[in-house]
Amino acid sequence: MTRYNVIYLLDTKGGRVLMCRRRKEPYRGLLNLVGGKIKPGEDHLAAAYRELAEETGIAACDVALTHLMDFTYYNPECLLEVYAGQLRSDIPVHGDENELLWVSVDEDFFDANRFAGDGNIGHIQIIAQRRPRHSDLFKTRA
């Protein structure tokens, strides 16, 4: 089974989510969460921090990630792990693979004309926002 991760990352105030505009298929041109492929044998949380650093320049010391949920697809066999976090301080983000931008948490992440994932980002948003406070979910682990 191929394994991937995505990171639902909030800014320091919790009002914006870091997204990327995909430059390649699938979902070329649509907004998506940052993330990537988990290497065989790689620790999954370490893979989330690695992908975040590679795609955004954000280091592990800048954010505490929490494993939020998984999506399992049986055709093709694929597991998508979702991690969530909130920046500890305002830092610049940069990436070469895709254009990075901050998007308001009030957006309609189910809009398939703007967002990748066939509604998964909308579902992730709902689950993440159900938590009592962002800090309870996103700042508990180092």
Contact map, one row per residue, 1 for C-alpha under 8 A:
1110000000000000000000000000000000000000000000000000000000000000000000000000111000000000000000000000000000000000000000000000000000000000000000
1111000000000000000000000000000000001100000000000000000000000000000000000000111000000000000000000000000000000000000000000000000000000000000000
1111100000000000000000000000000000001110000000000000000000000000000000000000011110000000000000000000000000000000000000000000000000000000000000
0111110000000000000000000000000000111100000000000000000000000000000000000000011110000000000000000000000000000000000000000000000000000000000000
0011111000000000000000000000000000111100000000110000000000000000000000000000000111100000000000000000000000000000000000000000000000000000000000
0001111100000000000000000000000011110000000000010000000000000000000000000000000111100000000000000000000000000000000000000000000000000000000000
0000111110000000000000000000000011100000000000010001000000000000000000000000000001111000000000000000000000000000000000000000000000000000000000
0000011111000000110000000000000011000000000000000000000000000000000000000000000001111000000000000000000000000000000000000001000000000000000000
0000001111100000110000000000000000000000000000000000000000000000000000000000000000011110000000000000000000000000000000000000000000000000000000
0000000111111111110000000000000000000000000000000000000000000000000000000000000000001110000000000000000000000000000000000000000000000000000000
0000000011111111110000000000000000000000000000000000000000000000000000000000000000000110010000000000000000000000000000000000000000000000000000
0000000001111100000000000000000000000000000000000000000000000000000000000000000000000111110000000000000000000000000000000000000000000000000000
0000000001111111000000000000000000000000000000000000000000000000000000000000000000000000000000000000000000000000000000000000000000000000000000
0000000001111111100000000000000000000000000000000000000000000000000000000000000000000100000000000000000010000000000000000000000000000100000000
0000000001101111100000000000000000000000000000000000000000000000000000000000000000000000000000000000000110000000000000000000000000000000000000
0000000001101111110000000000000000000000000000000000000000000000000000000000000000000000000000000000011110000000000000000000000000000000000000
0000000111100111111000000000000000000000000000000000000000000000000000000000000000000000000000000000011110000000000000000000000000000000000000
0000000111100001111100000000000011000000000000000000000000000000000000000000000000000000000000000001111000000000000000000000000000000000000000
0000000000000000111110000000001111000000000000000000000000000000000000000000000000000000000000000001111000000000000000000000000000000000000000
0000000000000000011111000000001111000000000000000000000000000000000000000000000000000000000000000111100000000000000000000000000000000000000000
0000000000000000001111100001111100000000000000000000000000000000000000000000000000000000000000000111100000000000000000000000000000000000000000
0000000000000000000111111011111100000000000000000000000000000000000000000000000000000000000000000110000000000000000000000000000000000000000000
0000000000000000000011111001100000000000000000000000000000000000000000000000000000000000000000001100000000000000000000000000000000000000000000
0000000000000000000001111111100000000000000000000000000000000000000000000000000000000000000000000000000000000000000000000000000000000000000000
0000000000000000000001111111000000000000000000000000000000000000000000000000000000000000000000000000000000000000000000000000000000000000000000
0000000000000000000000011111000000000000000000000000000000000000000000000000000000000000000000000000000000000000000000000000000000000000000000
0000000000000000000001011111110000000000000000000000000000000000000000000000000000000000000000000000000000000000000110000000000000000000000000
0000000000000000000011111111110000000000000000000000000000000000000000000000000000000000000000000000000000000000000000000000000000000000000000
0000000000000000000011110011111000000000000000000000000000000000000000000000000000000000000000000000000000000000000000000000000000000000000000
0000000000000000000011000011111100000000000000000000000000000000000000000000000000000000000000000000000000000000111100000000000000000000000000
0000000000000000001111000000111110000000000000000000000000000000000000000000000000000000000000000000000000000000011100000000000000000000000000
0000000000000000001111000000011111000000000000000000000000000000000000000000000000000000000000000000000000000000001110001000000000000000000000
0000011100000000011100000000001111100000000000000000000000000000000000000000000000000000000000000000000000000000000000001000000000000000000000
0000011100000000011100000000000111110000000000000011001000000000000000000000000000000000000000000000000000000000000000000000000000000000000000
0001111000000000000000000000000011111000000000010011001000000000000000000000000000000000000000000000000000000000000000000000000000000000000000
0001110000000000000000000000000001111100000000010010000000000000000000000000000000000000000000000000000000000000000000000000000000000000000000
0111100000000000000000000000000000111110000000100010000000000000000000000000000000000000000000000000000000000000000000000000000000000000000000
0111100000000000000000000000000000011111010100110000000000000000000000000000000000000000000000000000000000000000000000000000000000000000000000
0010000000000000000000000000000000001111110000100000000000000000000000000000000000000000000000000000000000000000000000000000000000000000000000
0000000000000000000000000000000000000111110000000000000000000000000000000000000000000000000000000000000000000000000000000000000000000000000000
0000000000000000000000000000000000000011111000000000000000000000000000000000000000000000000000000000000000000000000000000000000000000000000000
0000000000000000000000000000000000000111111101100000000000000000000000000000000000000000000000000000000000000000000000000000000000000000000000
0000000000000000000000000000000000000000111111100000000000000000000000000000000000000000000000000000000000000000000000000000000000000000000000
0000000000000000000000000000000000000100011111110000000000000000000000000000000000000000000000000000000000000000000000000000000000000000000000
0000000000000000000000000000000000000000001111111000000000000000101000000000000000000000000000000000000000000000000000000000000000000000000000
0000000000000000000000000000000000000000011111111100000000000000000000000000000000000000000000000000000000000000000000000000000000000000000000
0000100000000000000000000000000000001110011111111110000000000000000000000000000000000000000000000000000000000000000000000000000000000000000000
0000111000000000000000000000000000110100000111111111000000000000000000000000000000100000000000000000000000000000000000000000000000000000000000
0000000000000000000000000000000000000000000011111111100000110000100000000000000000000000000000000000000000000000000000000000000000000000000000
0000000000000000000000000000000000000000000001111111110000000000000000000000000000000000000000000000000000000000000000000000000000000000000000
0000000000000000000000000000000001111000000000111111111000000000000000000000000000000000000000000000000000000000000000000000000000000000000000
0000001000000000000000000000000001100000000000011111111111100000000000000000000000000000000000000000000000000000000000000000000000000000000000
0000000000000000000000000000000000000000000000001111111111110000000000000000000000000000000000000000000000000000000000000000000000000000000000
0000000000000000000000000000000000000000000000000111111110000000000000000000000000000000000000100000000000000000000000000000000000000000000000
0000000000000000000000000000000001100000000000000011111110000000000000000000000000000000000001111100000000000000000000000000000000000000000000
0000000000000000000000000000000000000000000000000001111111000000000000000000000000000000000011100001000000000000000000000000000000000000000000
0000000000000000000000000000000000000000000000000001111111100000000000000000000000000000000011100000000000000000000000000000000000000000000000
0000000000000000000000000000000000000000000000000001100111110110000000000000000000000000000010000000000000000000000000000000000000000000000000
0000000000000000000000000000000000000000000000001001100011111110000000000000000000000000000000000000000000000000000000000000000000000000000000
0000000000000000000000000000000000000000000000001000100001111111000000000000000000000000000000000000000000000000000000000000000000000000000000
0000000000000000000000000000000000000000000000000000000000111111000000000000000000000000000000000000000000000000000000000000000000000000000000
0000000000000000000000000000000000000000000000000000000001111111000000000000000000000011100000000000000000000000000000000000000000000000000000
0000000000000000000000000000000000000000000000000000000001111111100000000000000000001111000000000000000000000000000000000000000000000000001001
0000000000000000000000000000000000000000000000000000000000011111110000000000000000001110000000000000000000000000000000000000000000000000011111
0000000000000000000000000000000000000000000010001000000000000011111000000000000000111100000000000000000000000000000000000000000000000000011011
0000000000000000000000000000000000000000000000000000000000000001111100000000000000111000000000000000000000000000000000000000000000000000110110
0000000000000000000000000000000000000000000010000000000000000000111110000000000011110000000000000000000000000000000000000000000000000000000000
0000000000000000000000000000000000000000000000000000000000000000011111000000000011110000000000000000000000000000000000000000000100000000000000
0000000000000000000000000000000000000000000000000000000000000000001111100000000011100000000000000000000000000000000000000000000000000000000000
0000000000000000000000000000000000000000000000000000000000000000000111110000001111000000000000000000000000000000000000000000000000000000000000
0000000000000000000000000000000000000000000000000000000000000000000011111000001111000000000000000000000000000000000000000000000000000000000000
0000000000000000000000000000000000000000000000000000000000000000000001111100111100000000000000000000000000000000000000000000000000000000000000
0000000000000000000000000000000000000000000000000000000000000000000000111111111000000000000000000000000000000000000000000000000000000000000000
0000000000000000000000000000000000000000000000000000000000000000000000011111110000000000000000000000000000000000000000000000000000000000000000
0000000000000000000000000000000000000000000000000000000000000000000000001111110000000000000000000000000000000000000000000000000000000000000000
0000000000000000000000000000000000000000000000000000000000000000000000001111110000000000000000000000000000000000000000000000000000000000000000
1100000000000000000000000000000000000000000000000000000000000000000000011111111000000000000000000000000000000000000000000000000000000000000000
1111000000000000000000000000000000000000000000000000000000000000000000011111111100000000000000000000000000000000000000000000000000000000000000
1111000000000000000000000000000000000000000000000000000000000000000001111000111110000000000000000000000000000000000000000000000000000000000000
0011110000000000000000000000000000000000000000000000000000000000000001110000011111000000000000000000000000000000000000000000000000000000000000
0011110000000000000000000000000000000000000000000000000000000000001111100000001111100000000000000000000000000000000000000000000000000000000000
0000111100000000000000000000000000000000000000000000000000000000001111100000000111110000000000000000000000000000000000000000000000000000000000
0000111100000000000000000000000000000000000000010000000000000000111110000000000011111000000000000000000000000000000000000000000000000000000000
0000001110000000000000000000000000000000000000000000000000000000111100000000000001111100000000000000000000000000000000000000000100000000110000
0000001111000000000000000000000000000000000000000000000000000011110000000000000000111110000000000000000000000000000000000000000000000000111000
0000000011110100000000000000000000000000000000000000000000000011100000000000000000011111000000000000000000000000000000000000000000000110011000
0000000011110000000000000000000000000000000000000000000000000111000000000000000000001111110000000000000000000000000000000000000000000000000000
0000000000010000000000000000000000000000000000000000000000000110000000000000000000000111110000000000000000000000000000000000000000000000000000
0000000000010000000000000000000000000000000000000000000000000100000000000000000000000011111000000000000000000000000000000000000000000000000000
0000000000110000000000000000000000000000000000000000000000000000000000000000000000000011111100000000000000000000000000000000000000000000000000
0000000000000000000000000000000000000000000000000000000000000000000000000000000000000000111110000000000000000000000000000000000000000000000000
0000000000000000000000000000000000000000000000000000000000000000000000000000000000000000011111000000000000000000000000000000000000000000000000
0000000000000000000000000000000000000000000000000000000111000000000000000000000000000000001111100001000000000000000000000000000000000000000000
0000000000000000000000000000000000000000000000000000001110000000000000000000000000000000000111110001000000000000000000000000000000000000000000
0000000000000000000000000000000000000000000000000000011110000000000000000000000000000000000011111111000000000000000000000000000000000000000000
0000000000000000000000000000000000000000000000000000001000000000000000000000000000000000000001111110000000000000000000000000000000000000000000
0000000000000000000000100000000000000000000000000000001000000000000000000000000000000000000000111110000000000000000000000000000000000000000000
0000000000000000000111100000000000000000000000000000001000000000000000000000000000000000000000111111000000000000000000000000000000000000000000
0000000000000000000111000000000000000000000000000000000000000000000000000000000000000000000000111111100000000000000000000000000000000000000000
0000000000000000011110000000000000000000000000000000000100000000000000000000000000000000000011100111110000000000000000000000000000000000000000
0000000000000000011110000000000000000000000000000000000000000000000000000000000000000000000000000011111000000000000000000000000000000000000000
0000000000000001111000000000000000000000000000000000000000000000000000000000000000000000000000000001111100000000000000000000000000000000000000
0000000000000001111000000000000000000000000000000000000000000000000000000000000000000000000000000000111110100000000000000000000000000000000000
0000000000000011100000000000000000000000000000000000000000000000000000000000000000000000000000000000011111100000000000000000000000000000000000
0000000000000111100000000000000000000000000000000000000000000000000000000000000000000000000000000000001111100000000000000000100000000000000000
0000000000000000000000000000000000000000000000000000000000000000000000000000000000000000000000000000000111110000000000000000000000000000000000
0000000000000000000000000000000000000000000000000000000000000000000000000000000000000000000000000000001111111000000000000000000000000000000000
0000000000000000000000000000000000000000000000000000000000000000000000000000000000000000000000000000000001111110000000000100000000000000000000
0000000000000000000000000000000000000000000000000000000000000000000000000000000000000000000000000000000000111111011000101100100000000000000000
0000000000000000000000000000000000000000000000000000000000000000000000000000000000000000000000000000000000011111001001111110000000000000000000
0000000000000000000000000000000000000000000000000000000000000000000000000000000000000000000000000000000000011111111000100000000000000000000000
0000000000000000000000000000000000000000000000000000000000000000000000000000000000000000000000000000000000001111111111100000000000000000000000
0000000000000000000000000000010000000000000000000000000000000000000000000000000000000000000000000000000000000011111000000000000000000000000000
0000000000000000000000000000011000000000000000000000000000000000000000000000000000000000000000000000000000001011111100000000000000000000000000
0000000000000000000000000000011100000000000000000000000000000000000000000000000000000000000000000000000000001111111111101000000000000000000000
0000000000000000000000000010011100000000000000000000000000000000000000000000000000000000000000000000000000000001011111101000000000000000000000
0000000000000000000000000010000100000000000000000000000000000000000000000000000000000000000000000000000000000001001111111000000000000000000000
0000000000000000000000000000000000000000000000000000000000000000000000000000000000000000000000000000000000000101001111111000000000000000000000
0000000000000000000000000000000000000000000000000000000000000000000000000000000000000000000000000000000000001111001111111110000000000000000000
0000000000000000000000000000000000000000000000000000000000000000000000000000000000000000000000000000000000000100000011111111000000000000000000
0000000000000000000000000000000110000000000000000000000000000000000000000000000000000000000000000000000000001100001111111111100000000000000000
0000000000000000000000000000000000000000000000000000000000000000000000000000000000000000000000000000000000011100000000111111110000000000000000
0000000000000000000000000000000000000000000000000000000000000000000000000000000000000000000000000000000000000100000000111111111000000000000000
0000000100000000000000000000000000000000000000000000000000000000000000000000000000000000000000000000000000000000000000011111111100000000000000
0000000000000000000000000000000000000000000000000000000000000000000000000000000000000000000000000000000010001000000000001111111110000000000000
0000000000000000000000000000000000000000000000000000000000000000000000000000000000000000000000000000000000000000000000000111111111000000000000
0000000000000000000000000000000000000000000000000000000000000000000000000000000000000000000000000000000000000000000000000011111111100000000000
0000000000000000000000000000000000000000000000000000000000000000000100000000000000010000000000000000000000000000000000000001111111100100100000
0000000000000000000000000000000000000000000000000000000000000000000000000000000000000000000000000000000000000000000000000000111111110100000000
0000000000000000000000000000000000000000000000000000000000000000000000000000000000000000000000000000000000000000000000000000011111110000000000
0000000000000000000000000000000000000000000000000000000000000000000000000000000000000000000000000000000000000000000000000000001111111101100000
0000000000000000000000000000000000000000000000000000000000000000000000000000000000000000000000000000000000000000000000000000000011111101000000
0000000000000000000000000000000000000000000000000000000000000000000000000000000000000000000000000000000000000000000000000000000000111111100000
0000000000000100000000000000000000000000000000000000000000000000000000000000000000000100000000000000000000000000000000000000000110111111111000
0000000000000000000000000000000000000000000000000000000000000000000000000000000000000100000000000000000000000000000000000000000000001111111100
0000000000000000000000000000000000000000000000000000000000000000000000000000000000000000000000000000000000000000000000000000000000111111111100
0000000000000000000000000000000000000000000000000000000000000000010000000000000000011000000000000000000000000000000000000000000100101111111100
0000000000000000000000000000000000000000000000000000000000000001110000000000000000011100000000000000000000000000000000000000000000000111111110
0000000000000000000000000000000000000000000000000000000000000011100000000000000000001100000000000000000000000000000000000000000000000111111111
0000000000000000000000000000000000000000000000000000000000000001010000000000000000000000000000000000000000000000000000000000000000000011111111
0000000000000000000000000000000000000000000000000000000000000001110000000000000000000000000000000000000000000000000000000000000000000000011111
0000000000000000000000000000000000000000000000000000000000000011100000000000000000000000000000000000000000000000000000000000000000000000001111
